[in-house]
């Protein structure tokens, strides 16, 4: 009888969550938890709503100035989020 290669508990849990489809929801929570670190205090403070759905990050801001600033730097923010998560979770950013 051949023994299988040993896997870490973290790898097994990740496979289980992926099979359940729960990994996407966990990534959304990670983006919310790390938003201030990713975007900075000022942008984070002016963020009225944020959620991730099907690879699209939806953002709503209280300030039109901040909205314009983020709109100009969407690519950088997208790269920071994907780097933080470790893979390309965000394909685009929509600003309301």
N, CA, C and O atoms as a CHARMM CRD file, in Angstrom:
* protein
*
  384
    1    1 UNK  N      0.83300  -1.17300   0.00000 PROA 1      0.00000
    2    1 UNK  CA     0.00000   0.00000   0.00000 PROA 1      0.00000
    3    1 UNK  C      0.88900   1.25200   0.00000 PROA 1      0.00000
    4    1 UNK  O      1.76300   1.40200   0.85400 PROA 1      0.00000
    5    2 UNK  N      0.65500   2.13900  -0.96300 PROA 2      0.00000
    6    2 UNK  CA     1.43500   3.37100  -1.05700 PROA 2      0.00000
    7    2 UNK  C      0.85400   4.43500  -0.13700 PROA 2      0.00000
    8    2 UNK  O     -0.36100   4.57900  -0.00300 PROA 2      0.00000
    9    3 UNK  N      1.75200   5.16600   0.48400 PROA 3      0.00000
   10    3 UNK  CA     1.29700   6.27000   1.32900 PROA 3      0.00000
   11    3 UNK  C      1.27300   7.54000   0.49700 PROA 3      0.00000
   12    3 UNK  O      2.14000   7.77500  -0.34500 PROA 3      0.00000
   13    4 UNK  N      0.26300   8.34600   0.75200 PROA 4      0.00000
   14    4 UNK  CA     0.16400   9.63000   0.06200 PROA 4      0.00000
   15    4 UNK  C      1.14500  10.61800   0.67500 PROA 4      0.00000
   16    4 UNK  O      1.57200  10.48200   1.82200 PROA 4      0.00000
   17    5 UNK  N      1.47900  11.59500  -0.11500 PROA 5      0.00000
   18    5 UNK  CA     2.34500  12.66000   0.35800 PROA 5      0.00000
   19    5 UNK  C      1.62200  13.42900   1.47600 PROA 5      0.00000
   20    5 UNK  O      0.43400  13.72900   1.35600 PROA 5      0.00000
   21    6 UNK  N      2.32200  13.73600   2.53100 PROA 6      0.00000
   22    6 UNK  CA     1.73500  14.46500   3.65900 PROA 6      0.00000
   23    6 UNK  C      1.41800  15.88900   3.23500 PROA 6      0.00000
   24    6 UNK  O      2.20200  16.53600   2.54200 PROA 6      0.00000
   25    7 UNK  N      0.25700  16.36600   3.66200 PROA 7      0.00000
   26    7 UNK  CA    -0.15800  17.73700   3.37000 PROA 7      0.00000
   27    7 UNK  C     -0.33400  18.48500   4.67900 PROA 7      0.00000
   28    7 UNK  O     -0.68900  17.89800   5.70100 PROA 7      0.00000
   29    8 UNK  N     -0.08500  19.76900   4.63800 PROA 8      0.00000
   30    8 UNK  CA    -0.28300  20.56700   5.84100 PROA 8      0.00000
   31    8 UNK  C     -1.77600  20.77900   6.06800 PROA 8      0.00000
   32    8 UNK  O     -2.58000  20.69300   5.13900 PROA 8      0.00000
   33    9 UNK  N     -2.12300  21.05200   7.30300 PROA 9      0.00000
   34    9 UNK  CA    -3.51900  21.30100   7.64000 PROA 9      0.00000
   35    9 UNK  C     -4.04000  22.51900   6.88300 PROA 9      0.00000
   36    9 UNK  O     -5.19100  22.54000   6.44700 PROA 9      0.00000
   37   10 UNK  N     -3.19600  23.52400   6.73000 PROA 10     0.00000
   38   10 UNK  CA    -3.58100  24.72700   5.98700 PROA 10     0.00000
   39   10 UNK  C     -3.93200  24.42100   4.54000 PROA 10     0.00000
   40   10 UNK  O     -4.90400  24.95900   4.01100 PROA 10     0.00000
   41   11 UNK  N     -3.14700  23.55900   3.89400 PROA 11     0.00000
   42   11 UNK  CA    -3.43100  23.17500   2.50500 PROA 11     0.00000
   43   11 UNK  C     -4.73900  22.41200   2.39000 PROA 11     0.00000
   44   11 UNK  O     -5.52200  22.63900   1.46800 PROA 11     0.00000
   45   12 UNK  N     -4.96800  21.50600   3.33200 PROA 12     0.00000
   46   12 UNK  CA    -6.20100  20.71600   3.32700 PROA 12     0.00000
   47   12 UNK  C     -7.41700  21.62100   3.53600 PROA 12     0.00000
   48   12 UNK  O     -8.42900  21.47500   2.84900 PROA 12     0.00000
   49   13 UNK  N     -7.31500  22.55700   4.48700 PROA 13     0.00000
   50   13 UNK  CA    -8.42000  23.48400   4.73600 PROA 13     0.00000
   51   13 UNK  C     -8.68800  24.36700   3.52000 PROA 13     0.00000
   52   13 UNK  O     -9.84400  24.61600   3.17700 PROA 13     0.00000
   53   14 UNK  N     -7.62900  24.83900   2.87000 PROA 14     0.00000
   54   14 UNK  CA    -7.79200  25.67500   1.67300 PROA 14     0.00000
   55   14 UNK  C     -8.50000  24.90200   0.56600 PROA 14     0.00000
   56   14 UNK  O     -9.37800  25.44600  -0.10300 PROA 14     0.00000
   57   15 UNK  N     -8.12900  23.65100   0.36700 PROA 15     0.00000
   58   15 UNK  CA    -8.79600  22.81500  -0.63900 PROA 15     0.00000
   59   15 UNK  C    -10.26800  22.62000  -0.28800 PROA 15     0.00000
   60   15 UNK  O    -11.12900  22.66000  -1.16700 PROA 15     0.00000
   61   16 UNK  N    -10.55200  22.41100   0.97700 PROA 16     0.00000
   62   16 UNK  CA   -11.92800  22.20900   1.43600 PROA 16     0.00000
   63   16 UNK  C    -12.75600  23.47500   1.21100 PROA 16     0.00000
   64   16 UNK  O    -13.87300  23.40000   0.70100 PROA 16     0.00000
   65   17 UNK  N    -12.21700  24.63100   1.58600 PROA 17     0.00000
   66   17 UNK  CA   -12.93400  25.89800   1.40800 PROA 17     0.00000
   67   17 UNK  C    -13.16400  26.20000  -0.07100 PROA 17     0.00000
   68   17 UNK  O    -14.22500  26.70100  -0.44500 PROA 17     0.00000
   69   18 UNK  N    -12.18500  25.90000  -0.90400 PROA 18     0.00000
   70   18 UNK  CA   -12.33200  26.10700  -2.33500 PROA 18     0.00000
   71   18 UNK  C    -13.42800  25.21000  -2.89100 PROA 18     0.00000
   72   18 UNK  O    -14.23600  25.64300  -3.71200 PROA 18     0.00000
   73   19 UNK  N    -13.45300  23.95800  -2.44200 PROA 19     0.00000
   74   19 UNK  CA   -14.48000  23.02400  -2.90100 PROA 19     0.00000
   75   19 UNK  C    -15.88000  23.49200  -2.49900 PROA 19     0.00000
   76   19 UNK  O    -16.84300  23.27800  -3.23400 PROA 19     0.00000
   77   20 UNK  N    -15.98900  24.12500  -1.34300 PROA 20     0.00000
   78   20 UNK  CA   -17.27800  24.64400  -0.87600 PROA 20     0.00000
   79   20 UNK  C    -17.63600  25.98900  -1.51700 PROA 20     0.00000
   80   20 UNK  O    -18.79200  26.41000  -1.48300 PROA 20     0.00000
   81   21 UNK  N    -16.65000  26.65000  -2.09400 PROA 21     0.00000
   82   21 UNK  CA   -16.87300  27.97900  -2.66500 PROA 21     0.00000
   83   21 UNK  C    -16.77500  29.08000  -1.62500 PROA 21     0.00000
   84   21 UNK  O    -17.11900  30.22900  -1.90100 PROA 21     0.00000
   85   22 UNK  N    -16.30900  28.73900  -0.43300 PROA 22     0.00000
   86   22 UNK  CA   -16.21100  29.71700   0.64900 PROA 22     0.00000
   87   22 UNK  C    -14.97200  30.59200   0.54200 PROA 22     0.00000
   88   22 UNK  O    -14.88500  31.61700   1.21700 PROA 22     0.00000
   89   23 UNK  N    -14.01600  30.21000  -0.28800 PROA 23     0.00000
   90   23 UNK  CA   -12.77500  30.98700  -0.40400 PROA 23     0.00000
   91   23 UNK  C    -13.03600  32.38500  -0.94200 PROA 23     0.00000
   92   23 UNK  O    -12.34600  33.32700  -0.55400 PROA 23     0.00000
   93   24 UNK  N    -14.01600  32.54200  -1.82600 PROA 24     0.00000
   94   24 UNK  CA   -14.32400  33.87100  -2.37700 PROA 24     0.00000
   95   24 UNK  C    -14.83700  34.80100  -1.28500 PROA 24     0.00000
   96   24 UNK  O    -14.45100  35.96900  -1.23300 PROA 24     0.00000
   97   25 UNK  N    -15.70100  34.29500  -0.41700 PROA 25     0.00000
   98   25 UNK  CA   -16.23700  35.11500   0.67500 PROA 25     0.00000
   99   25 UNK  C    -15.12500  35.48600   1.65200 PROA 25     0.00000
  100   25 UNK  O    -15.09000  36.60900   2.15400 PROA 25     0.00000
  101   26 UNK  N    -14.23100  34.56200   1.92100 PROA 26     0.00000
  102   26 UNK  CA   -13.11100  34.85300   2.82200 PROA 26     0.00000
  103   26 UNK  C    -12.20700  35.93500   2.24100 PROA 26     0.00000
  104   26 UNK  O    -11.70100  36.78200   2.97700 PROA 26     0.00000
  105   27 UNK  N    -12.00100  35.91100   0.93000 PROA 27     0.00000
  106   27 UNK  CA   -11.18300  36.95200   0.30000 PROA 27     0.00000
  107   27 UNK  C    -11.84800  38.31000   0.39800 PROA 27     0.00000
  108   27 UNK  O    -11.17300  39.32100   0.59200 PROA 27     0.00000
  109   28 UNK  N    -13.17300  38.34300   0.26500 PROA 28     0.00000
  110   28 UNK  CA   -13.89300  39.60200   0.42700 PROA 28     0.00000
  111   28 UNK  C    -13.67900  40.15000   1.83500 PROA 28     0.00000
  112   28 UNK  O    -13.47300  41.35000   2.01500 PROA 28     0.00000
  113   29 UNK  N    -13.72800  39.28400   2.81000 PROA 29     0.00000
  114   29 UNK  CA   -13.51200  39.70500   4.19500 PROA 29     0.00000
  115   29 UNK  C    -12.07800  40.19400   4.38200 PROA 29     0.00000
  116   29 UNK  O    -11.84300  41.17100   5.09400 PROA 29     0.00000
  117   30 UNK  N    -11.12900  39.52800   3.75200 PROA 30     0.00000
  118   30 UNK  CA    -9.72700  39.95700   3.84600 PROA 30     0.00000
  119   30 UNK  C     -9.53000  41.34600   3.23900 PROA 30     0.00000
  120   30 UNK  O     -8.79200  42.16300   3.78900 PROA 30     0.00000
  121   31 UNK  N    -10.18600  41.61600   2.11100 PROA 31     0.00000
  122   31 UNK  CA   -10.09100  42.94700   1.49200 PROA 31     0.00000
  123   31 UNK  C    -10.64800  43.99600   2.44600 PROA 31     0.00000
  124   31 UNK  O    -10.03500  45.04700   2.63300 PROA 31     0.00000
  125   32 UNK  N    -11.79400  43.72600   3.04600 PROA 32     0.00000
  126   32 UNK  CA   -12.39200  44.67100   3.99100 PROA 32     0.00000
  127   32 UNK  C    -11.48200  44.91200   5.18500 PROA 32     0.00000
  128   32 UNK  O    -11.31100  46.05100   5.61800 PROA 32     0.00000
  129   33 UNK  N    -10.90300  43.85600   5.71400 PROA 33     0.00000
  130   33 UNK  CA   -10.03200  43.97900   6.88700 PROA 33     0.00000
  131   33 UNK  C     -8.73800  44.72100   6.58400 PROA 33     0.00000
  132   33 UNK  O     -8.18900  45.39100   7.45900 PROA 33     0.00000
  133   34 UNK  N     -8.24900  44.60800   5.36100 PROA 34     0.00000
  134   34 UNK  CA    -6.96900  45.21300   5.00300 PROA 34     0.00000
  135   34 UNK  C     -7.12400  46.50000   4.18100 PROA 34     0.00000
  136   34 UNK  O     -6.13000  47.04100   3.69600 PROA 34     0.00000
  137   35 UNK  N     -8.35200  46.99400   4.02000 PROA 35     0.00000
  138   35 UNK  CA    -8.60800  48.15200   3.17200 PROA 35     0.00000
  139   35 UNK  C     -7.79800  49.37100   3.60700 PROA 35     0.00000
  140   35 UNK  O     -7.22800  50.05800   2.75900 PROA 35     0.00000
  141   36 UNK  N     -7.73300  49.65500   4.91100 PROA 36     0.00000
  142   36 UNK  CA    -6.98700  50.82500   5.37300 PROA 36     0.00000
  143   36 UNK  C     -5.50100  50.69100   5.03400 PROA 36     0.00000
  144   36 UNK  O     -4.86700  51.66400   4.62600 PROA 36     0.00000
  145   37 UNK  N     -4.95400  49.50600   5.20000 PROA 37     0.00000
  146   37 UNK  CA    -3.53500  49.27900   4.88200 PROA 37     0.00000
  147   37 UNK  C     -3.28200  49.40800   3.38000 PROA 37     0.00000
  148   37 UNK  O     -2.24500  49.92200   2.96200 PROA 37     0.00000
  149   38 UNK  N     -4.23500  48.94000   2.57200 PROA 38     0.00000
  150   38 UNK  CA    -4.08300  48.96200   1.11800 PROA 38     0.00000
  151   38 UNK  C     -4.26800  50.37000   0.56800 PROA 38     0.00000
  152   38 UNK  O     -3.46900  50.83000  -0.24800 PROA 38     0.00000
  153   39 UNK  N     -5.32300  51.05700   1.01300 PROA 39     0.00000
  154   39 UNK  CA    -5.69500  52.34500   0.42300 PROA 39     0.00000
  155   39 UNK  C     -5.17900  53.55100   1.20000 PROA 39     0.00000
  156   39 UNK  O     -5.08200  54.64400   0.64100 PROA 39     0.00000
  157   40 UNK  N     -4.85000  53.37800   2.45700 PROA 40     0.00000
  158   40 UNK  CA    -4.42000  54.49800   3.28300 PROA 40     0.00000
  159   40 UNK  C     -5.55600  55.00700   4.15300 PROA 40     0.00000
  160   40 UNK  O     -6.72700  54.74900   3.87800 PROA 40     0.00000
  161   41 UNK  N     -5.19800  55.73600   5.21100 PROA 41     0.00000
  162   41 UNK  CA    -6.18800  56.19400   6.19300 PROA 41     0.00000
  163   41 UNK  C     -7.21700  57.14900   5.59600 PROA 41     0.00000
  164   41 UNK  O     -8.41000  57.01000   5.86600 PROA 41     0.00000
  165   42 UNK  N     -6.78300  58.10400   4.79900 PROA 42     0.00000
  166   42 UNK  CA    -7.70600  59.10800   4.26100 PROA 42     0.00000
  167   42 UNK  C     -8.73800  58.47300   3.35000 PROA 42     0.00000
  168   42 UNK  O     -9.93300  58.73200   3.49000 PROA 42     0.00000
  169   43 UNK  N     -8.29700  57.65500   2.43200 PROA 43     0.00000
  170   43 UNK  CA    -9.23300  56.99000   1.50900 PROA 43     0.00000
  171   43 UNK  C    -10.13400  56.04000   2.28500 PROA 43     0.00000
  172   43 UNK  O    -11.33600  55.98000   2.02800 PROA 43     0.00000
  173   44 UNK  N     -9.57600  55.30900   3.21600 PROA 44     0.00000
  174   44 UNK  CA   -10.36600  54.37700   4.02100 PROA 44     0.00000
  175   44 UNK  C    -11.45900  55.10500   4.80100 PROA 44     0.00000
  176   44 UNK  O    -12.59600  54.64100   4.87200 PROA 44     0.00000
  177   45 UNK  N    -11.10800  56.23700   5.37700 PROA 45     0.00000
  178   45 UNK  CA   -12.06000  57.02400   6.16600 PROA 45     0.00000
  179   45 UNK  C    -13.20600  57.55400   5.29700 PROA 45     0.00000
  180   45 UNK  O    -14.33400  57.68000   5.77400 PROA 45     0.00000
  181   46 UNK  N    -12.92800  57.86000   4.04500 PROA 46     0.00000
  182   46 UNK  CA   -13.93800  58.41200   3.13600 PROA 46     0.00000
  183   46 UNK  C    -14.68600  57.34200   2.33400 PROA 46     0.00000
  184   46 UNK  O    -15.52100  57.67100   1.49200 PROA 46     0.00000
  185   47 UNK  N    -14.39100  56.07000   2.59300 PROA 47     0.00000
  186   47 UNK  CA   -15.07000  54.97900   1.89900 PROA 47     0.00000
  187   47 UNK  C    -16.41500  54.72400   2.56700 PROA 47     0.00000
  188   47 UNK  O    -16.47400  54.38600   3.74900 PROA 47     0.00000
  189   48 UNK  N    -17.49300  54.88700   1.80600 PROA 48     0.00000
  190   48 UNK  CA   -18.84200  54.67400   2.33500 PROA 48     0.00000
  191   48 UNK  C    -19.28600  53.22900   2.18000 PROA 48     0.00000
  192   48 UNK  O    -20.02400  52.71800   3.02300 PROA 48     0.00000
  193   49 UNK  N    -18.85000  52.56000   1.11700 PROA 49     0.00000
  194   49 UNK  CA   -19.24200  51.17300   0.87200 PROA 49     0.00000
  195   49 UNK  C    -18.15400  50.48700   0.05200 PROA 49     0.00000
  196   49 UNK  O    -17.54400  51.08900  -0.83100 PROA 49     0.00000
  197   50 UNK  N    -17.92800  49.22800   0.36300 PROA 50     0.00000
  198   50 UNK  CA   -16.93600  48.44200  -0.36000 PROA 50     0.00000
  199   50 UNK  C    -17.36400  46.98600  -0.33700 PROA 50     0.00000
  200   50 UNK  O    -17.70100  46.44600   0.71700 PROA 50     0.00000
  201   51 UNK  N    -17.35000  46.35100  -1.50200 PROA 51     0.00000
  202   51 UNK  CA   -17.58400  44.91000  -1.55600 PROA 51     0.00000
  203   51 UNK  C    -16.98400  44.33800  -2.82400 PROA 51     0.00000
  204   51 UNK  O    -16.79800  45.03600  -3.82100 PROA 51     0.00000
  205   52 UNK  N    -16.68400  43.03700  -2.76000 PROA 52     0.00000
  206   52 UNK  CA   -16.04800  42.30900  -3.85000 PROA 52     0.00000
  207   52 UNK  C    -17.01900  41.24300  -4.32900 PROA 52     0.00000
  208   52 UNK  O    -17.49500  40.42600  -3.54000 PROA 52     0.00000
  209   53 UNK  N    -17.31400  41.25400  -5.63800 PROA 53     0.00000
  210   53 UNK  CA   -18.23500  40.26200  -6.19500 PROA 53     0.00000
  211   53 UNK  C    -17.75400  39.85700  -7.57900 PROA 53     0.00000
  212   53 UNK  O    -17.58400  40.69700  -8.46300 PROA 53     0.00000
  213   54 UNK  N    -17.53700  38.55500  -7.75400 PROA 54     0.00000
  214   54 UNK  CA   -17.12700  37.99900  -9.04800 PROA 54     0.00000
  215   54 UNK  C    -15.92000  38.70700  -9.64500 PROA 54     0.00000
  216   54 UNK  O    -15.87600  38.95600 -10.85000 PROA 54     0.00000
  217   55 UNK  N    -14.94900  39.02900  -8.81400 PROA 55     0.00000
  218   55 UNK  CA   -13.71700  39.64400  -9.29400 PROA 55     0.00000
  219   55 UNK  C    -13.79000  41.14200  -9.50800 PROA 55     0.00000
  220   55 UNK  O    -12.82000  41.74900  -9.96200 PROA 55     0.00000
  221   56 UNK  N    -14.93500  41.75500  -9.18500 PROA 56     0.00000
  222   56 UNK  CA   -15.09400  43.20100  -9.33600 PROA 56     0.00000
  223   56 UNK  C    -15.19600  43.81900  -7.94200 PROA 56     0.00000
  224   56 UNK  O    -16.03300  43.42200  -7.13200 PROA 56     0.00000
  225   57 UNK  N    -14.33500  44.79300  -7.68100 PROA 57     0.00000
  226   57 UNK  CA   -14.37400  45.52200  -6.41800 PROA 57     0.00000
  227   57 UNK  C    -15.23100  46.76200  -6.62100 PROA 57     0.00000
  228   57 UNK  O    -14.91800  47.61100  -7.45500 PROA 57     0.00000
  229   58 UNK  N    -16.30800  46.86300  -5.86000 PROA 58     0.00000
  230   58 UNK  CA   -17.21100  48.01000  -5.92500 PROA 58     0.00000
  231   58 UNK  C    -16.90000  48.94400  -4.76800 PROA 58     0.00000
  232   58 UNK  O    -16.84000  48.52100  -3.61300 PROA 58     0.00000
  233   59 UNK  N    -16.70100  50.22200  -5.08700 PROA 59     0.00000
  234   59 UNK  CA   -16.36200  51.23000  -4.09000 PROA 59     0.00000
  235   59 UNK  C    -17.31300  52.41700  -4.19000 PROA 59     0.00000
  236   59 UNK  O    -17.69700  52.83400  -5.28300 PROA 59     0.00000
  237   60 UNK  N    -17.68400  52.94700  -3.03700 PROA 60     0.00000
  238   60 UNK  CA   -18.48500  54.17100  -2.98500 PROA 60     0.00000
  239   60 UNK  C    -17.83700  55.09200  -1.96400 PROA 60     0.00000
  240   60 UNK  O    -17.47100  54.65900  -0.87200 PROA 60     0.00000
  241   61 UNK  N    -17.69700  56.37000  -2.32500 PROA 61     0.00000
  242   61 UNK  CA   -17.00600  57.32800  -1.46800 PROA 61     0.00000
  243   61 UNK  C    -17.91100  58.47500  -1.06500 PROA 61     0.00000
  244   61 UNK  O    -18.84600  58.83300  -1.78100 PROA 61     0.00000
  245   62 UNK  N    -17.61600  59.04500   0.09500 PROA 62     0.00000
  246   62 UNK  CA   -18.36200  60.20500   0.59200 PROA 62     0.00000
  247   62 UNK  C    -17.90500  61.48700  -0.09800 PROA 62     0.00000
  248   62 UNK  O    -18.69100  62.41800  -0.27300 PROA 62     0.00000
  249   63 UNK  N    -16.65400  61.52900  -0.48200 PROA 63     0.00000
  250   63 UNK  CA   -16.05300  62.74200  -1.03900 PROA 63     0.00000
  251   63 UNK  C    -15.80500  62.59900  -2.54000 PROA 63     0.00000
  252   63 UNK  O    -15.20000  61.62200  -2.98000 PROA 63     0.00000
  253   64 UNK  N    -16.27600  63.58100  -3.33100 PROA 64     0.00000
  254   64 UNK  CA   -15.98500  63.54500  -4.76500 PROA 64     0.00000
  255   64 UNK  C    -14.48300  63.66600  -5.06600 PROA 64     0.00000
  256   64 UNK  O    -14.00600  63.11800  -6.05900 PROA 64     0.00000
  257   65 UNK  N    -13.75500  64.36800  -4.22900 PROA 65     0.00000
  258   65 UNK  CA   -12.31100  64.50400  -4.43200 PROA 65     0.00000
  259   65 UNK  C    -11.61100  63.15900  -4.27100 PROA 65     0.00000
  260   65 UNK  O    -10.74100  62.80000  -5.06400 PROA 65     0.00000
  261   66 UNK  N    -11.99600  62.42900  -3.24700 PROA 66     0.00000
  262   66 UNK  CA   -11.40500  61.10700  -3.02000 PROA 66     0.00000
  263   66 UNK  C    -11.81400  60.16000  -4.14700 PROA 66     0.00000
  264   66 UNK  O    -10.99900  59.36900  -4.62300 PROA 66     0.00000
  265   67 UNK  N    -13.06500  60.24000  -4.56800 PROA 67     0.00000
  266   67 UNK  CA   -13.54000  59.39600  -5.67100 PROA 67     0.00000
  267   67 UNK  C    -12.68900  59.61200  -6.91300 PROA 67     0.00000
  268   67 UNK  O    -12.29600  58.64700  -7.56800 PROA 67     0.00000
  269   68 UNK  N    -12.39800  60.87400  -7.24900 PROA 68     0.00000
  270   68 UNK  CA   -11.55800  61.17900  -8.41200 PROA 68     0.00000
  271   68 UNK  C    -10.13300  60.67800  -8.23100 PROA 68     0.00000
  272   68 UNK  O     -9.52700  60.15000  -9.16300 PROA 68     0.00000
  273   69 UNK  N     -9.60400  60.84700  -7.03100 PROA 69     0.00000
  274   69 UNK  CA    -8.24100  60.38500  -6.73400 PROA 69     0.00000
  275   69 UNK  C     -8.13300  58.86700  -6.90800 PROA 69     0.00000
  276   69 UNK  O     -7.19500  58.37000  -7.53300 PROA 69     0.00000
  277   70 UNK  N     -9.09200  58.14800  -6.35500 PROA 70     0.00000
  278   70 UNK  CA    -9.07600  56.68500  -6.46500 PROA 70     0.00000
  279   70 UNK  C     -9.26800  56.26400  -7.91800 PROA 70     0.00000
  280   70 UNK  O     -8.64000  55.31200  -8.38100 PROA 70     0.00000
  281   71 UNK  N    -10.12700  56.96600  -8.62900 PROA 71     0.00000
  282   71 UNK  CA   -10.36700  56.64900 -10.03400 PROA 71     0.00000
  283   71 UNK  C     -9.08000  56.74800 -10.85500 PROA 71     0.00000
  284   71 UNK  O     -8.86000  55.95600 -11.77100 PROA 71     0.00000
  285   72 UNK  N     -8.23500  57.72100 -10.52400 PROA 72     0.00000
  286   72 UNK  CA    -6.97500  57.88500 -11.24100 PROA 72     0.00000
  287   72 UNK  C     -5.95500  56.81100 -10.87800 PROA 72     0.00000
  288   72 UNK  O     -5.02500  56.55600 -11.64300 PROA 72     0.00000
  289   73 UNK  N     -6.12400  56.17700  -9.71100 PROA 73     0.00000
  290   73 UNK  CA    -5.14800  55.19900  -9.22400 PROA 73     0.00000
  291   73 UNK  C     -5.74700  53.79800  -9.07300 PROA 73     0.00000
  292   73 UNK  O     -5.27500  53.01000  -8.25300 PROA 73     0.00000
  293   74 UNK  N     -6.76500  53.48900  -9.84400 PROA 74     0.00000
  294   74 UNK  CA    -7.42600  52.18200  -9.74600 PROA 74     0.00000
  295   74 UNK  C     -6.46100  51.02100  -9.98300 PROA 74     0.00000
  296   74 UNK  O     -6.51200  50.01100  -9.28200 PROA 74     0.00000
  297   75 UNK  N     -5.60000  51.16900 -10.95600 PROA 75     0.00000
  298   75 UNK  CA    -4.66700  50.09000 -11.28500 PROA 75     0.00000
  299   75 UNK  C     -3.72600  49.78700 -10.12300 PROA 75     0.00000
  300   75 UNK  O     -3.46600  48.62500  -9.81000 PROA 75     0.00000
  301   76 UNK  N     -3.22700  50.82400  -9.49900 PROA 76     0.00000
  302   76 UNK  CA    -2.31500  50.64100  -8.36100 PROA 76     0.00000
  303   76 UNK  C     -3.04300  49.96800  -7.20300 PROA 76     0.00000
  304   76 UNK  O     -2.50000  49.05900  -6.57500 PROA 76     0.00000
  305   77 UNK  N     -4.25600  50.40100  -6.91700 PROA 77     0.00000
  306   77 UNK  CA    -5.03700  49.80900  -5.82800 PROA 77     0.00000
  307   77 UNK  C     -5.33900  48.34700  -6.13600 PROA 77     0.00000
  308   77 UNK  O     -5.24000  47.48900  -5.25900 PROA 77     0.00000
  309   78 UNK  N     -5.70100  48.07000  -7.36800 PROA 78     0.00000
  310   78 UNK  CA    -5.98600  46.68600  -7.77700 PROA 78     0.00000
  311   78 UNK  C     -4.74800  45.80900  -7.57900 PROA 78     0.00000
  312   78 UNK  O     -4.85300  44.69200  -7.07200 PROA 78     0.00000
  313   79 UNK  N     -3.59700  46.30400  -7.97200 PROA 79     0.00000
  314   79 UNK  CA    -2.34800  45.55400  -7.80000 PROA 79     0.00000
  315   79 UNK  C     -2.04300  45.30300  -6.32900 PROA 79     0.00000
  316   79 UNK  O     -1.60900  44.21000  -5.96500 PROA 79     0.00000
  317   80 UNK  N     -2.26500  46.30100  -5.48300 PROA 80     0.00000
  318   80 UNK  CA    -2.01200  46.15200  -4.04900 PROA 80     0.00000
  319   80 UNK  C     -2.93000  45.09400  -3.42900 PROA 80     0.00000
  320   80 UNK  O     -2.49700  44.28600  -2.60700 PROA 80     0.00000
  321   81 UNK  N     -4.19000  45.11200  -3.83000 PROA 81     0.00000
  322   81 UNK  CA    -5.13900  44.12600  -3.30000 PROA 81     0.00000
  323   81 UNK  C     -4.72700  42.72600  -3.72000 PROA 81     0.00000
  324   81 UNK  O     -4.65800  41.82100  -2.88900 PROA 81     0.00000
  325   82 UNK  N     -4.45600  42.54400  -4.99700 PROA 82     0.00000
  326   82 UNK  CA    -4.07200  41.22900  -5.49800 PROA 82     0.00000
  327   82 UNK  C     -2.77200  40.74100  -4.85900 PROA 82     0.00000
  328   82 UNK  O     -2.62400  39.55400  -4.56700 PROA 82     0.00000
  329   83 UNK  N     -1.84800  41.64700  -4.64900 PROA 83     0.00000
  330   83 UNK  CA    -0.59400  41.29200  -3.98800 PROA 83     0.00000
  331   83 UNK  C     -0.86300  40.87400  -2.53600 PROA 83     0.00000
  332   83 UNK  O     -0.28000  39.91000  -2.04000 PROA 83     0.00000
  333   84 UNK  N     -1.74500  41.60500  -1.87200 PROA 84     0.00000
  334   84 UNK  CA    -2.09100  41.30100  -0.48900 PROA 84     0.00000
  335   84 UNK  C     -2.75900  39.93300  -0.35800 PROA 84     0.00000
  336   84 UNK  O     -2.50100  39.20500   0.60100 PROA 84     0.00000
  337   85 UNK  N     -3.62100  39.58100  -1.32400 PROA 85     0.00000
  338   85 UNK  CA    -4.31600  38.29700  -1.28800 PROA 85     0.00000
  339   85 UNK  C     -3.46100  37.15600  -1.81700 PROA 85     0.00000
  340   85 UNK  O     -3.71400  35.99200  -1.50800 PROA 85     0.00000
  341   86 UNK  N     -2.45400  37.48300  -2.61100 PROA 86     0.00000
  342   86 UNK  CA    -1.57500  36.45100  -3.12900 PROA 86     0.00000
  343   86 UNK  C     -1.98700  35.88300  -4.47500 PROA 86     0.00000
  344   86 UNK  O     -1.33800  34.97000  -4.98500 PROA 86     0.00000
  345   87 UNK  N     -3.04600  36.40300  -5.05200 PROA 87     0.00000
  346   87 UNK  CA    -3.46100  35.99800  -6.40600 PROA 87     0.00000
  347   87 UNK  C     -4.40100  37.06200  -6.96000 PROA 87     0.00000
  348   87 UNK  O     -4.79200  37.98000  -6.23900 PROA 87     0.00000
  349   88 UNK  N     -4.76400  36.94500  -8.22900 PROA 88     0.00000
  350   88 UNK  CA    -5.56100  37.96300  -8.89000 PROA 88     0.00000
  351   88 UNK  C     -7.05600  37.78500  -8.56800 PROA 88     0.00000
  352   88 UNK  O     -7.81600  37.21500  -9.35100 PROA 88     0.00000
  353   89 UNK  N     -7.44600  38.29000  -7.39800 PROA 89     0.00000
  354   89 UNK  CA    -8.83800  38.20800  -6.94300 PROA 89     0.00000
  355   89 UNK  C     -9.67300  39.34000  -7.53600 PROA 89     0.00000
  356   89 UNK  O    -10.87300  39.18300  -7.76200 PROA 89     0.00000
  357   90 UNK  N     -9.02600  40.49100  -7.78700 PROA 90     0.00000
  358   90 UNK  CA    -9.72500  41.66000  -8.31500 PROA 90     0.00000
  359   90 UNK  C     -9.33400  41.85100  -9.77700 PROA 90     0.00000
  360   90 UNK  O     -8.17100  42.09600 -10.09500 PROA 90     0.00000
  361   91 UNK  N    -10.33400  41.73500 -10.67000 PROA 91     0.00000
  362   91 UNK  CA   -10.08400  41.93400 -12.09900 PROA 91     0.00000
  363   91 UNK  C    -10.35200  43.36600 -12.52700 PROA 91     0.00000
  364   91 UNK  O     -9.75500  43.86400 -13.48200 PROA 91     0.00000
  365   92 UNK  N    -11.26600  44.02900 -11.80400 PROA 92     0.00000
  366   92 UNK  CA   -11.57800  45.42400 -12.12700 PROA 92     0.00000
  367   92 UNK  C    -12.15800  46.10200 -10.89800 PROA 92     0.00000
  368   92 UNK  O    -12.56900  45.45200  -9.93600 PROA 92     0.00000
  369   93 UNK  N    -12.17900  47.43500 -10.95800 PROA 93     0.00000
  370   93 UNK  CA   -12.71500  48.25200  -9.86500 PROA 93     0.00000
  371   93 UNK  C    -13.78400  49.15700 -10.45300 PROA 93     0.00000
  372   93 UNK  O    -13.55300  49.84200 -11.45000 PROA 93     0.00000
  373   94 UNK  N    -14.95100  49.15400  -9.83200 PROA 94     0.00000
  374   94 UNK  CA   -16.06000  50.03100 -10.22400 PROA 94     0.00000
  375   94 UNK  C    -16.28800  51.02200  -9.09700 PROA 94     0.00000
  376   94 UNK  O    -16.41400  50.63800  -7.93400 PROA 94     0.00000
  377   95 UNK  N    -16.34100  52.30400  -9.45000 PROA 95     0.00000
  378   95 UNK  CA   -16.53600  53.35300  -8.45500 PROA 95     0.00000
  379   95 UNK  C    -17.89800  53.99200  -8.65300 PROA 95     0.00000
  380   95 UNK  O    -18.26600  54.38700  -9.76000 PROA 95     0.00000
  381   96 UNK  N    -18.63100  54.08400  -7.56600 PROA 96     0.00000
  382   96 UNK  CA   -19.97600  54.69100  -7.59700 PROA 96     0.00000
  383   96 UNK  C    -19.90500  56.13100  -7.19200 PROA 96     0.00000
  384   96 UNK  O    -20.93000  56.81200  -7.15500 PROA 96     0.00000
